[in-house]
Amino acid sequence: MRYKHLLIAVDLLSGSEKVLKRAAEIAKEFDSKLSIIHVVEPLPGYGYAFMAPAEIETQLIDEAKKQIKALGEKYKIPEKQQHVEMGPTKIEIIDIADQGKVDLVVVGTHTRHGLAHLLGSTANAVVHGAHCDVLTVRVDSE
């Protein structure tokens, strides 16, 4: 199968670079289009003493946009294919993949133990919910 459009889902933590490099390798091999997404999860509805949740969310989105723009420049991902969304991570990734007619979602996965493993992860949710292929890249083992 030839992948024509890859969506790279990043959490903007240290492992994101590994996910991006792997997706870029695949895109080069298949001469594919690359898109990138980062999802900001909404904050719980209770207040914070120093700032309203909406203000914090706005700051998180603004910072994510700066980081995604820098990654987009580094990996030659056009601005129209750079996405910063707010909402449940799994749903936003799958929605953008569907809208963009993505063939492959590339997402990082961390080793989880105990309760975190039982509750699942973003990568697991995307694997089971996406309408296209999903490649998980282990990011916590170099």
Buried (B, 14 or more C-beta within 10 A) or exposed (E): EEBBBBBBBBBBEEBBBBBBEBBBEBBEEBEBBBBBBBBBEEBEEEEEEEEEBEEBBBEBBEBBBEBBBEBBEEBEBEEEBBBBBBEBBBBBBBBBBEEBEBBBBBBBBBEBEEEEEEEEBBBBBBBEBBEBBBBBBBBEEE
